């Protein structure tokens, strides 16, 4: 959802339905939130500075990271922020990016990569949101396509579908044990 949110932010207008949501822009590495890694490392430094006895505990935790993991996480967070700001300001130069950062980028606000931001949350963050329900023909087309895919995926072990504008498609199937 995070990449989809970044793509949506690069648009002048985002059309969202009643059940639509965007998600946090918090890069992940191996299923771990990069900002959480950075925050945890800072917490370790702070706690060890105050209480040297905590060094053993933090050594066990931090030793699980491969040598460049922390730097890669710092870079991923910075890069995602830069891209989001560049893309968003290209279509909406007057946007309050600090509000966007607080809502979508600050892991300490979103808490989880799986968090969903409603249409109202997105609007309150300053994004240009249009209600899908205000465009009945588009709503019908979107919901029809959604239902077709849901039925197809319910009947087949497909977990991902990518289609190009030329009609070519890629389908990833679930591994059934």
Secondary structure as UniProt FT lines:
FT   HELIX           2..9
FT   STRAND          14..16
FT   TURN            18..19
FT   STRAND          22..23
FT   STRAND          28..29
FT   TURN            30..31
FT   STRAND          32..33
FT   HELIX           34..50
FT   HELIX           52..54
FT   HELIX           55..62
FT   TURN            63..64
FT   TURN            67..68
FT   HELIX           69..91
FT   TURN            93..94
FT   HELIX           97..100
FT   HELIX           101..105
FT   HELIX           107..110
FT   TURN            113..114
FT   STRAND          116..117
FT   HELIX           119..124
FT   TURN            125..126
FT   STRAND          129..131
FT   HELIX           132..134
FT   HELIX           136..155
FT   STRAND          158..163
FT   TURN            165..166
FT   STRAND          169..173
//
